[in-house]
């Protein structure tokens, strides 16, 4: 069984095109917080994407809760609100997983869910 190469995550052309056209733009972490999210504190090495395991040339991190909602409630951006993901898995998280999680948790009876997950 062959393993996925660790230096490239997925075909990035669709993601690069969407970014260059200004589609689906998300709030970015400030550089210091992003570095904390994408770097192993012990080894100082870049962490792989937690969804696909790939290591992408440009480090990326996703906000679990939309940055505006998080800052409004907590007061500042935080490592606790981030996950290291490649750009493609970042998009899957934002566009697919968040809405699925929202619907499941809402059906389960959870309250005060992040509005950004709708």
CORKA-V29530 format. One record per residue. N is the residue number from 1. SS is DSSP state (H for helix, E for strand, L for the rest). PSI is psi in whole degrees, 0 to 359 (none if undefined). OMEGA is omega in degrees with one decimal (* if undefined). Layout:
n->[N | N]
ss->[SS | SS]
psi->[PSI | PSI]
omega->[OMEGA | OMEGA]
//
This chain:
n->[1 | 2 | 3 | 4 | 5 | 6 | 7 | 8 | 9 | 10 | 11 | 12 | 13 | 14 | 15 | 16 | 17 | 18 | 19 | 20 | 21 | 22 | 23 | 24 | 25 | 26 | 27 | 28 | 29 | 30 | 31 | 32 | 33 | 34 | 35 | 36 | 37 | 38 | 39 | 40 | 41 | 42 | 43 | 44 | 45 | 46 | 47 | 48 | 49 | 50 | 51 | 52 | 53 | 54 | 55 | 56 | 57 | 58 | 59 | 60 | 61 | 62 | 63 | 64 | 65 | 66 | 67 | 68 | 69 | 70 | 71 | 72 | 73 | 74 | 75 | 76 | 77 | 78 | 79 | 80 | 81 | 82 | 83 | 84 | 85 | 86 | 87 | 88 | 89 | 90 | 91 | 92 | 93 | 94 | 95 | 96 | 97 | 98 | 99 | 100 | 101 | 102 | 103 | 104 | 105 | 106 | 107 | 108 | 109 | 110 | 111 | 112 | 113 | 114 | 115 | 116 | 117 | 118]
ss->[L | L | L | L | L | L | L | L | L | L | L | L | H | H | H | H | H | H | H | H | L | L | L | L | L | L | L | L | L | L | H | H | H | H | H | H | H | H | E | L | L | L | L | L | L | E | L | L | L | L | L | L | L | L | L | L | L | L | L | L | E | E | E | L | L | L | H | H | H | H | H | H | H | H | L | L | L | L | H | H | H | E | E | E | L | L | H | H | H | H | H | H | H | H | H | H | H | H | H | H | H | H | H | H | H | H | H | H | L | L | L | L | L | L | H | H | H | L]
psi->[123 | 146 | 153 | 137 | 140 | 357 | 346 | 140 | 291 | 177 | 121 | 356 | 312 | 321 | 314 | 320 | 314 | 321 | 316 | 332 | 357 | 20 | 142 | 40 | 133 | 157 | 135 | 152 | 153 | 157 | 321 | 316 | 317 | 317 | 321 | 325 | 320 | 1 | 133 | 123 | 333 | 312 | 344 | 13 | 155 | 134 | 146 | 165 | 130 | 347 | 315 | 346 | 356 | 156 | 116 | 146 | 328 | 120 | 142 | 153 | 148 | 142 | 129 | 308 | 135 | 137 | 318 | 316 | 315 | 309 | 322 | 322 | 321 | 326 | 340 | 158 | 154 | 149 | 328 | 339 | 21 | 154 | 134 | 118 | 154 | 165 | 324 | 317 | 330 | 313 | 318 | 316 | 309 | 315 | 337 | 305 | 315 | 309 | 322 | 315 | 317 | 310 | 317 | 314 | 324 | 316 | 329 | 345 | 7 | 146 | 165 | 41 | 151 | 130 | 333 | 346 | 348 | none]
omega->[-178.4 | 178.2 | 174.6 | 176.4 | -176.2 | -177.8 | 179.8 | -177.1 | -177.8 | 172.1 | -171.9 | -176.5 | 178.8 | 178.9 | -179.8 | 178.5 | -178.8 | 178.4 | -177.9 | 177.8 | 178.5 | -179.9 | 170.6 | -178.7 | -179.4 | 177.4 | -179.6 | 173.3 | 170.4 | -171.6 | -179.0 | 179.3 | 179.5 | 179.6 | 177.4 | -177.5 | -171.7 | -177.2 | 175.3 | -176.0 | -178.4 | -174.2 | -176.2 | 177.6 | 177.0 | 176.4 | 176.4 | 173.4 | -176.9 | 179.5 | -175.1 | 179.1 | -179.1 | 174.0 | -175.0 | -178.3 | 177.8 | -178.5 | 178.3 | 177.8 | -179.9 | 170.1 | 175.1 | 173.0 | 179.5 | -175.2 | -178.5 | 178.1 | -178.6 | -177.6 | 178.6 | -177.2 | -173.9 | 177.8 | -179.2 | 176.1 | -174.4 | 174.8 | -179.0 | -177.3 | -177.3 | 176.6 | 175.5 | 177.9 | 171.4 | -178.6 | -179.1 | 177.6 | 174.3 | -179.9 | 177.5 | 178.9 | -177.0 | -170.7 | -175.4 | -173.8 | -179.9 | 179.7 | 177.2 | 178.2 | 179.9 | -178.1 | -179.1 | -179.9 | 177.2 | 178.1 | 178.8 | 178.6 | 178.4 | -179.5 | 178.0 | 177.7 | 178.9 | 179.9 | -180.0 | 179.5 | -177.1 | *]
//
